[in-house]
């Protein structure tokens, strides 16, 4: 651990108190999140504001976000010919495990003109929403709905593992035992090298191509889903697919769902959701999805498959299914899809309030149900 400093700037549209505070919260949230600063490790925050901002001290935003122990200071920015108007700057100093060279400085809105080099570098990371949770909780459906509403790209990571499982099945490999799978292959890496997996976006929808063929529908078979849970425990499989997932998230704003997105794949995602529902609800939803696709299944069989997959996903050695410390728990047992979508969008748009203890809540402890909508 060492003492590190990150700076940033953001412009304000109007000289109004609410606008200044909202913009300052956005800037602070970005600086804290991108640099993995812990809330309690922030030592001091120095603000400057241009002379045309007069309605409120930017430091008030830090107090509202819960920075009660950090030293805060505001100063009026000196007037320089050609300087950017309506601008708030901040310098956050905190204890952090990152070396100073890896600290990311943040320039938002019109302030990107101050450091266009840093703004371009940030676009390599883009904006991400991570949705994790067990099977049948509604992750894929909600992720698609949220992505459509926000104009983001939806990335279905589960489809990638299903494609890997389908590839193995077509090669005649028994997927009933993950360790057996690893032993039967001459080299997991060699097999993965021969697997030609492509992700394409057609009219905003993700399509999966395996060795040149579109397998988007074929991978939805229940046997392939079970196989996906088996191949996902193999580190080499996860390494290859996680690299692909991160590459996709670097190139565009994404909503990504899976079982370890917030904890492993995209640990710096702007918003992390842990989506859950009771087992009865998950069984009912899975049955409905299967029947809509013309596939019959018994509730007892679906419940058994969900229980088994929960156990495998939560106990596997490589990136097990669990809630990220800074994730918001969203229980959808009694929510419609539309209600759940609106709640996620609200959380995203109010990200600074939920990520930095607005109203005395921490993201990890907030449980969202119909009763608090």
C-alpha positions, 0 to 999 in steps of 0.5 A, a space after each residue: 500500500 502507498 499514498 496515491 493521487 488521482 486528478 480529474 475534471 468535469 464541466 457543468 451545464 448551469 450555475 445551479 446547486 443541484 447541477 454542480 453537486 450532481 456533476 461533482 458526484 459523477 466525477 468523484 465516483 469515476 475517480 474512486 471506481 476506476 482506481 479501486 480506491 476504498 471509501 475509507 482509505 481516501 485521505 483528502 480531496 482538493 477541489 477547484 471551481 471556475 469563477 462562474 460557479 457560485 451557488 455551492 461548494 463542490 466539497 458539499 458533494 463529497 460530504 453527501 457521498 459520505 466522505 466524512 473523515 477525509 480532509 476536504 478543501 475548495 479553492 477558486 480556480 485562477 482565471 487564465 485566458 482561454 481556460 475552460 468555463 463552468 469546470 470543477 476539478 478534483 484531486 483525490 489522495 488515498 491509500 492504494 495498492 496500485 503503483 502511481 503509474 497505473 493510477 487513472 486520471 478522469 476527464 468527463 464531458 467537455 473537460 475531455 478537451 483538457 486531456 484528450 489523450 487520457 479521454 481516448 485511453 479511457 474509451 478502451 475500457 468503455 462502460 460496463 454493467 455486470 449482472 451475475 446470479 444463478 441459472 433461471 434468475 432471468 439474467 439474460 432476459 434482463 441484460 438484453 432489456 437493459 442493454 436495449 434501453 441504454 443503447 449498450 451491446 449485450 454480451 451473453 457470456 454463458 453462450 460462449 461456455 455453451 459453445 465450448 461445450 457444444 464443440 467438445 460434444 461434437 468431438 465425442 468428448 464426455 462432459 459428465 465429469 470435468 476432471 475426466 474431460 481434462 484427462 482425456 484431452 491430450 492438452 486442453 490448450 491444444 483443443 482450445 486452439 482448434 476451436 474457432 469461436 466467433 462473436 458477431 453482433 447482428 442488428 444489436 443481437 449477439 450471434 455465436 459462430 463455431 467453426 464458421 457455423 451459426 450455433 446461436 440456437 443449438 447451444 440452448 439445448 439443456 444438455 449443452 447447458 449442463 456441459 457448459 457448467 462442466 467445461 467452465 471449471 477448466 482454467 484454460 477454457 476460462 482463460 480463453 473466454 475471459 480474454 475474449 469477454 474483456 476484449 469485447 468490453 474494451 471496444 464498446 459499452 456493454 451489459 454482460 451477464 454470467 456467474 463471475 462477471 463482477 468478481 473476475 471478468 469485469 471487476 471495475 464495472 460501473 454497476 454490478 448486479 447480483 440477480 437472484 430469485 427463489 428456486 420455485 420461481 427459477 424453475 417456472 421461468 426455465 420451464 416457460 423458456 423451454 416450452 416457448 422454444 418447443 422443448 418439453 421438460 418436467 419441473 422435477 427434472 428442471 429443478 434437479 438440473 438447477 440445483 446441481 448447477 448451483 452446486 457446481 458453480 458455487 463450489 468450483 475452484 476457478 471463479 465460483 459464483 458469488 456476489 461481488 462485495 460492491 454488487 447490488 442484490 436484486 431479488 426478482 422473485 416478485 418482480 416483473 421483467 419490466 420492474 426489474 429492468 427499470 430498477 437496474 436502469 435507475 441504479 445505473 443512472 444513480 450510480 454514484 449514490 449507490 456506490 458511495 453510500 448515499 442515504 447511509 446504504 452500502 451497495 453490498 447490503 442493499 436488497 431490492 424487492 417490490 416493497 422498496 420500489 
